[in-house]
Every structure is written in structure tokens, then in C-alpha cells.
Amino acid sequence: MAHFTFSTLDPAQSDVLLPQLFSILARNMSEIAPTGNSYEEDQQVWLSYMRSDQAREKQILLAYAGDNLAGYLQYSITGDTVLIEEVEIAPDYQRTYLFYRLLQHFLTALPESVAYAEAYINKHNSNSLRIAQRLGFQIIGENKSGSSYHLRGEMQSFQRLMHRN
């Protein structure tokens, strides 16, 4: 089993790492929520967004297994709430301890003032929905298109559950 390490995305490395992050995202989402577009079209749209001013305020934690980029967690903080925007683990590292270790690292990176966590999860992503609910998240609504649930949980519950496992 490879040793897991974590770091924050350095904007100077974006040109190299963003295409790799998209590759992980595309492999994970192609079956759950296909767009109907080609890989190249989806990648262009995603890269354009990730290089926009709006996306620059987001934080991305990178997860490595040895020297291999194995996943990432993208989030943003507004007031006392962290929005977990993406948690993507490469298929070779799914159902390992990487997800758990990434979440542990994420919790240590957050300021103490964060009291709530929110996420949007595609309705067809039953595995992610099950995990989020196990971590104390509850469905509080939907996104505008109705394709994803809006979930919210208290950080204290999330932290307690993460430290218990």
C-alpha cells in the first residue's frame, strides 16, 4: 500500500495539474452523470472555469499515493460554512484509506470558525450520498436544475464521526 501525502494546489502548477484533476473527475463522473459531450469539450469547459477569477478563490487539496496523483478535494469557505465542491478519488485508489485520510487532512486545514459543511451531490451518485449521510449530512434541498441534492451538516458531528472511525 502506497503512503498517502497531501498538499495544496500551487497556482504555478495549475497548467500541469488541472488536466490531471479533470482526468480523475471525468473517469468518475462519466458513468454517473454523462454530459453527452466529448472528453475534449468537457475538459475545455472545465479548464476554462477553473482558470477563471471565480474559481481562483477555491482551495484544492491534492492527494498523492507515493508519487501518483490519486485524488483531490475542492472547497470554498463563506462565513461559517465550507462548501465541499468536489471529492474525487482515482479509480485505482477508491475503497482504500485514501478518502478517509484526505478528509482527515481537510479537517485540519479548516479554520475553527467553520461551523457547517455543505455539498451538492448528483442524485445518481448513490455511493457519495450514502457516505455523506453517514458523515452527518442531511438533504436540505436541490440545485437549480434538480439534478443534485443540496446537503448540509454540522462540523462538530462531521469531526466526531471522522475521529471515531
Buried (B, 14 or more C-beta within 10 A) or exposed (E): EBEBBBEEBEEEEBEEBBEBBBBBBBBBBEEBEEEEEEEEEBBEEBBEEBEEEEBEEBBBBBBBBEEEBBBBBBBBBEEEBBBBBBBBBBEBBBEBEBBEBBBBBBBEEBEEEBEBBBBBBBBBBEEBBEBBBEBBBEBEEEEEEEEBBBBBBBBEEBBEBBEEE
